[in-house]
Amino acid sequence: MDGMRAPVHSRGPTAAAASWTRACRVLGVHRFGAGAGGETAAQLQSLALAESTKGNYANKWMAFVAFCQASGYTYLPATTETVACYLGFIFERGTVAPGTLQSYLTPVNAVHALMQMERPAIGPLLIALRHGYARAYVNLTGGLRCKRLPLPAAVLLRFAHLGLTTADAGLRRRLAGLVMTGLTFSRPGGGANLRRKDVTLTGDNIKVQIIDYKHGARTDRERILIDVPRRGDGKHDAPFRLVHMHMSAVGMATADGDQPCFSPVGDLRALPTEVATVWMREALYLLDVHPPDGGMYAGHSLRAGAATGYRAIGGELDACAQLMGMKDKSTDVVSAAYVDALAVADDAARELYDRFLRAQR
């Protein structure tokens, strides 16, 4: 079997998302016609997915098409057997873990659904093949995948100190983005793509509104509003100082409210969700921080680290769920998926999160 090779998709997310939108509109116009409401219905169909999801779907669909064309298979409509061969091809490349395999199958089903064709990437045969894929992958890689861990509060606090002392403005901006994400309990994309107009500064507060987030629009949710107060009584507060200083600099550098807070001034493009993981790896490398054996840190480690740190210092689960923007304040999800119940409270967790305890009293 070949060694590790490049992923099977490579198109840029912006161009891919645009191609998906165009296809949805063309198909929608054909399906709904030119009568009253037809054009709008086609547009609504094109808006069903978030831009990042459209880009992912388009990339993965084109990868499937390229495989079929190179192998002599029919891709539209595709058969379940063709999809099975595609799974074999993906496994041979050695770049796709079982946990992300569904992201390669869903776009195939989605395109067939758009074309009102039977979805080929479902059923007992695919379930059996995916079980086999998972077992073979474990054998190939020498064990189960590494566990994604919450980022320790002490590490995030070191990010803040590095941001306050570095002379590299770009590094300071990226570290401020990581710290802001941790302070606001955000998903990586939500923290990275805050805009200037979403953040209001006072001397002792950073007020943040997260206007869109995963599943928020689709389920008709409300915006998430978070008030990040400065710690009182002259306590150390490097995280607040770094973020406040950075946001003040952004405010002085531009009047454009759509300026992303953690992109270079003048660059108004949205950042990909994966950027938080890239920034984190850079910071971990600079600080020579390594996860425990069998563990890993990724973008969502910031959100889990925030929940863990807050809970460790005595924060209540329902307050944690509210800060995280959980639907119906789901404490079960917070406890099961984000909080490391064995984490011990330390000074770093208090410096980052006791501000929210104070705010509740």
C-alpha positions in Angstrom: 0.0 0.0 0.0 1.3 3.5 -0.9 2.5 5.9 1.8 0.6 9.0 2.9 -0.5 11.1 -0.1 -2.3 14.4 -0.6 -6.0 14.6 0.2 -8.4 13.7 -2.6 -9.8 17.2 -2.8 -7.9 20.5 -3.5 -10.2 23.2 -4.9 -10.3 26.5 -3.1 -13.4 26.8 -0.8 -14.6 30.1 -2.2 -14.7 29.0 -5.8 -16.2 25.7 -4.8 -19.0 27.3 -2.8 -19.8 29.6 -5.8 -20.0 26.6 -8.1 -22.4 24.8 -5.7 -24.6 27.9 -5.5 -24.7 28.3 -9.3 -25.7 24.6 -9.7 -28.4 24.9 -7.1 -29.9 27.9 -8.9 -29.8 26.4 -12.3 -31.4 23.2 -11.1 -33.9 25.2 -9.1 -34.9 27.3 -12.1 -35.4 24.2 -14.2 -37.4 22.5 -11.4 -39.6 25.4 -10.2 -40.0 27.2 -13.5 -40.5 30.9 -14.2 -43.8 31.3 -12.4 -44.6 33.4 -9.3 -42.1 32.6 -6.6 -40.1 30.2 -8.8 -36.9 32.3 -9.0 -37.0 32.9 -5.2 -37.5 29.2 -4.5 -34.4 28.5 -6.6 -32.5 31.1 -4.6 -33.7 29.7 -1.3 -32.5 26.2 -2.4 -29.1 27.6 -3.0 -29.0 29.1 0.5 -29.9 25.9 2.3 -26.2 25.3 3.2 -23.6 27.5 4.8 -20.9 28.8 2.5 -18.2 26.6 4.1 -20.5 23.5 3.7 -21.1 24.4 0.0 -17.4 24.6 -0.5 -16.8 21.2 1.2 -19.6 19.5 -0.8 -18.4 20.9 -4.1 -14.8 19.8 -3.5 -15.8 16.3 -2.4 -18.3 15.9 -5.3 -15.6 16.9 -7.8 -13.2 14.4 -6.2 -15.8 11.7 -6.7 -16.4 12.7 -10.3 -12.6 12.7 -11.0 -12.4 9.2 -9.5 -15.3 7.9 -11.6 -13.9 9.5 -14.8 -10.4 8.0 -14.2 -11.9 4.6 -13.4 -14.6 4.3 -16.1 -17.5 4.5 -13.7 -20.7 6.4 -14.1 -21.0 9.1 -11.5 -24.6 10.4 -12.2 -26.4 8.3 -11.4 -23.9 6.4 -9.4 -24.5 3.0 -8.0 -23.8 1.8 -4.4 -21.1 -0.5 -5.9 -19.4 2.5 -7.4 -19.4 4.3 -4.0 -18.0 1.2 -2.5 -15.1 1.2 -4.9 -14.6 4.9 -4.1 -14.3 4.0 -0.4 -11.6 1.5 -1.4 -9.8 4.2 -3.3 -9.9 6.6 -0.4 -8.5 4.0 2.0 -5.7 3.3 -0.4 -4.7 6.9 -0.3 -4.3 6.7 3.5 -5.3 10.3 4.2 -8.9 10.0 5.5 -9.8 8.8 9.0 -13.0 6.8 9.6 -14.5 9.7 11.6 -14.4 12.0 8.6 -15.5 9.5 6.0 -19.1 10.7 6.1 -18.0 14.0 4.7 -17.0 12.2 1.5 -20.3 10.4 1.2 -22.8 13.1 2.1 -22.0 15.3 -1.0 -22.5 12.3 -3.3 -26.0 11.8 -1.8 -26.7 15.5 -1.8 -26.0 15.9 -5.6 -28.2 12.9 -6.3 -30.9 14.4 -4.1 -30.7 17.7 -6.0 -31.1 15.8 -9.2 -34.1 13.9 -7.7 -32.2 10.6 -8.0 -31.9 7.8 -5.6 -29.0 8.3 -3.1 -26.3 5.7 -3.7 -24.2 6.2 -0.5 -26.5 4.6 2.0 -27.7 1.2 2.9 -26.4 -2.1 4.5 -23.6 -2.6 2.1 -22.1 0.8 2.8 -22.5 0.3 6.6 -20.6 -3.0 6.4 -17.9 -1.4 4.3 -17.5 1.5 6.7 -17.1 -1.0 9.6 -14.4 -2.8 7.6 -12.8 0.6 6.7 -12.6 1.5 10.4 -11.1 -1.8 11.5 -8.5 -1.8 8.6 -7.6 1.8 9.4 -6.9 1.0 13.1 -4.7 -1.9 11.9 -2.9 0.4 9.5 -2.2 3.2 11.9 -1.4 0.9 14.9 -4.4 1.8 17.1 -7.3 4.1 17.7 -7.0 7.8 16.8 -5.6 10.2 19.3 -8.0 11.8 21.7 -8.8 15.5 21.2 -8.2 17.2 24.5 -9.3 20.5 26.0 -6.5 23.0 25.8 -5.2 23.6 29.4 -5.9 27.0 30.7 -2.2 27.4 31.6 -1.3 27.0 27.9 -3.9 29.6 26.7 -2.5 31.9 29.4 0.9 31.4 27.9 -0.5 32.4 24.5 -1.7 35.6 26.1 1.7 36.4 27.6 3.4 35.7 24.3 1.0 38.0 22.5 1.8 40.8 25.0 5.6 40.5 24.6 6.1 39.6 21.0 7.3 42.3 18.5 5.7 40.4 15.6 2.4 42.2 14.9 1.0 39.3 12.9 1.8 36.8 15.6 0.1 39.1 18.2 -3.0 39.3 16.0 -3.2 35.5 15.7 -2.6 34.9 19.4 -5.3 37.5 20.2 -7.7 35.5 18.0 -7.0 32.3 20.0 -7.4 34.1 23.3 -10.6 35.8 22.2 -12.0 32.4 21.1 -11.1 30.9 24.5 -12.5 33.8 26.5 -15.8 33.7 24.6 -16.2 29.9 24.7 -16.6 30.0 20.9 -16.4 27.5 18.1 -13.2 28.1 16.1 -15.0 29.7 13.2 -17.1 31.9 15.4 -14.1 33.3 17.2 -11.9 33.7 14.1 -14.5 35.6 12.1 -15.7 38.2 14.6 -15.9 41.6 12.8 -15.0 45.0 14.2 -18.7 45.9 14.5 -19.4 42.8 16.5 -17.1 43.9 19.4 -17.6 46.9 21.6 -14.9 48.1 24.0 -15.2 50.0 27.3 -12.5 50.5 29.9 -13.5 47.4 31.8 -15.5 45.3 29.4 -15.4 43.6 26.0 -18.9 43.1 24.7 -19.2 40.5 21.9 -22.1 39.5 19.7 -21.7 36.3 17.6 -24.2 36.9 14.8 -23.9 33.5 13.1 -22.7 30.1 14.2 -23.1 26.4 13.4 -26.8 25.5 12.9 -27.8 28.9 14.3 -29.6 30.2 11.1 -31.0 26.8 10.2 -32.7 26.3 13.6 -33.8 30.0 13.9 -31.6 30.6 16.9 -30.8 34.0 18.5 -27.4 35.7 18.5 -25.0 34.9 21.3 -24.1 37.9 23.4 -21.1 37.6 25.8 -19.9 40.3 28.1 -16.2 39.7 29.0 -15.4 41.9 32.1 -12.0 42.8 33.3 -11.0 41.0 36.5 -11.4 43.3 39.5 -9.2 44.3 42.4 -6.1 44.8 40.4 -5.7 41.1 39.6 -3.5 39.8 36.8 -5.4 39.8 33.5 -3.1 39.2 30.6 -6.0 37.7 28.4 -8.1 40.8 28.7 -5.2 43.1 28.2 -4.1 41.3 25.0 -7.6 41.2 23.4 -8.5 44.8 24.5 -5.2 46.1 23.1 -5.6 44.3 19.8 -9.2 45.4 19.4 -8.3 49.0 20.2 -5.6 48.9 17.5 -8.1 47.5 15.0 -10.5 50.3 15.8 -7.8 52.9 15.3 -6.6 51.4 12.1 -9.9 51.2 10.2 -13.5 52.5 10.4 -14.8 49.5 8.3 -17.2 47.6 10.5 -16.9 44.5 8.4 -13.2 44.2 9.0 -12.5 40.8 10.5 -10.9 41.3 13.9 -8.1 38.8 13.3 -7.3 39.4 9.6 -4.8 42.0 8.4 -6.5 45.4 8.1 -8.0 45.8 4.6 -8.5 42.0 4.1 -12.3 41.5 4.4 -12.4 37.9 3.4 -13.8 35.4 5.9 -11.3 33.1 7.5 -11.8 29.3 7.2 -12.7 27.4 10.3 -9.5 25.5 10.2 -7.4 28.6 10.8 -7.8 28.3 14.6 -6.0 24.9 14.4 -3.2 26.4 12.2 -2.7 29.3 14.6 -2.7 26.9 17.6 -0.1 24.7 16.1 2.1 27.7 15.5 1.8 28.9 19.1 2.3 25.4 20.5 5.5 25.1 18.4 6.8 28.5 19.6 6.2 27.6 23.2 7.4 24.0 22.9 4.1 22.7 24.2 3.2 19.1 23.4 0.0 17.2 24.2 0.2 14.1 26.4 0.8 10.8 24.7 -2.3 9.6 22.9 -3.8 13.1 22.9 -4.0 16.0 20.4 -4.9 19.7 20.4 -7.1 21.2 17.6 -9.3 24.2 17.1 -12.2 22.8 19.2 -9.7 22.3 22.1 -10.2 26.0 22.8 -13.9 25.6 23.4 -13.5 22.5 25.4 -10.7 24.1 27.4 -12.9 27.1 28.2 -15.7 24.8 29.4 -13.2 22.7 31.4 -11.5 25.6 33.0 -14.7 27.4 33.9 -16.2 24.2 35.4 -13.0 23.4 37.4 -13.1 26.7 39.3 -16.7 26.2 40.3 -18.7 27.5 37.4 -22.2 26.0 37.1 -23.1 23.8 34.2 -26.1 25.8 33.1 -24.1 29.0 33.1 -21.4 27.2 31.1 -24.0 26.1 28.6 -25.3 29.6 28.3 -21.8 31.0 27.7 -21.3 28.4 25.0 -24.6 29.2 23.3 -25.9 25.7 23.7 -29.5 25.2 22.5 -31.9 25.0 25.4 -28.8 25.3 27.7 -28.0 21.6 27.2 -25.9 20.8 30.2 -25.7 17.1 29.2 -23.9 18.0 26.0 -21.5 20.3 27.9 -20.7 17.7 30.5 -20.3 14.8 28.1 -18.6 16.4 25.1 -16.6 19.4 26.5 -15.7 19.2 30.2 -12.9 17.1 31.5 -14.3 16.3 34.9 -10.8 15.3 36.2 -9.3 18.7 35.5 -8.0 20.5 38.6 -8.5 24.2 39.2 -5.4 26.4 38.9 -4.4 30.0 38.8 -4.5 30.1 35.0 -8.1 28.9 34.9 -9.0 31.5 37.5 -7.3 34.3 35.6 -9.2 33.3 32.4 -12.6 32.5 33.8 -13.3 33.7 37.3 -14.5 37.0 35.7 -17.7 35.2 34.8 -18.2 34.0 38.3 -17.8 37.5 39.5 -20.3 38.7 36.9 -22.9 36.2 38.2 -22.8 37.4 41.8 
